């Protein structure tokens, strides 16, 4: 009798757990071939391009029970051949994400741990999904539902190099010592409005040999409008404060219009302005806008000449671009031409030269091979100018191009409902 009771009790507990929770275990394998021939900067005389294969492998575990969520994403990023075939060690593993979220109240969630932070079009906060490693932050975010269509996120981060009990200067390996931000979004009919205010602190050693933190601020609104086949978005961000000991004053303006011409065909035009600093300006003041944590590969040409590990605190950028895209069934393709100019003046010696930096043409296509398999490929070419040579060096008359193709596998090993 007791045995029957115990079995019934265990069965009841087990069934309760199963019905109260959801578990998903999935993976992502993404090998990508690239041929870089003047990628990010113009090829110099005597230089040749390079080809390689990189790969991202992720194991993703999602768990949800009642008002509690957990996500763990283990990641391995490598270039084929960077570890010996008989190697006993692999130091390329990391946790891309490891966070927990729970509901404190009906309209208040708390999320903390290693996590991706993505807002709006990813211009200021993005996960940089194109790069094999991606971007994630160690942070805590308070999420409030302010109304039926309104939400407010308040984020905080504090970084250190170790658990040492003695204060030392942070290496700023994350790019900042601390940040605090507020992001609000609401939607009214066809209109969407977002407001972001971000405060970033960087630690440094001051002149008196004491550690100090100075703060810079990025803030501004973004609006979207969509009705029928027409979509519009625009954003304005300003930057002020100090980066270490340098005073910052910079600005950003952008607008895009897209038209869905048919069920399969889309066209659009866009404009971006990121402020910069004249090359002959010898002051220590910072006048160049920095997209900070944005997914910069998404903007200003896919060859990453601007703001992907480069072009920070430079002459800024004006980007006039167009988008022509087609998609039907499993196939998609896109053509994106860019016309680049500097936002500030460029000087060669004492002589001011043209601010035209060149034209880039980006082309990509995609095909959904199966439910969890996607194929993508692309080709880009930069037609640079002598002004771009003055900024980056290299030769604009060389064929500066980039070609790639990539397979993405996203199997789901297990899911419970």
Number of C-alpha atoms within 10 A of each C-alpha: 5 7 8 9 10 11 11 12 12 12 12 11 11 12 11 11 12 13 12 12 16 16 16 16 17 16 18 18 18 20 20 20 18 18 17 20 21 25 21 23 23 25 24 15 9 5 11 10 13 12 12 13 16 18 19 19 22 22 19 19 19 16 17 17 15 11 13 16 18 19 19 21 21 17 22 19 20 19 16 14 10 10 14 10 7 6 7 7 8 11 9 12 13 13 15 22 22 19 19 20 20 17 16 13 10 9 12 16 18 19 20 20 20 21 24 20 19 18 16 17 14 18 18 21 20 22 21 20 13 12 13 19 19 16 22 21 18 18 21 21 21 18 20 18 16 14 10 8 12 16 18 19 18 17 20 18 18 13 18 17 13 10 7 8 6 6 10 12 15 18 15 16 10 14 14 19 23 20 19 18 18 17 20 19 21 17 16 10 9 11 14 17 19 20 19 20 18 20 18 23 23 21 20 20 14 12 8 7 8 9 14 16 19 17 22 20 20 23 19 18 17 20 19 19 17 16 10 8 12 14 16 18 19 18 20 16 21 18 24 19 20 20 20 18 16 14 16 21 20 20 21 21 17 18 17 18 19 19 18 16 12 10 10 12 16 18 18 19 17 18 18 20 20 23 24 27 23 18 16 14 10 8 8 10 16 21 23 26 28 23 20 16 19 23 24 24 19 17 18 24 25 24 25 18 21 21 23 19 10 13 19 16 16 24 24 27 26 25 22 19 22 18 18 17 18 17 16 11 8 11 14 17 18 18 18 20 20 21 19 23 22 25 21 20 18 24 18 13 9 8 9 13 14 16 21 19 24 18 19 23 19 21 18 18 18 19 18 16 14 10 9 12 16 17 17 18 18 19 19 22 22 27 18 23 17 19 21 25 18 15 17 17 14 19 20 22 13 16 15 23 23 23 20 18 18 19 20 20 19 18 15 14 9 10 13 11 9
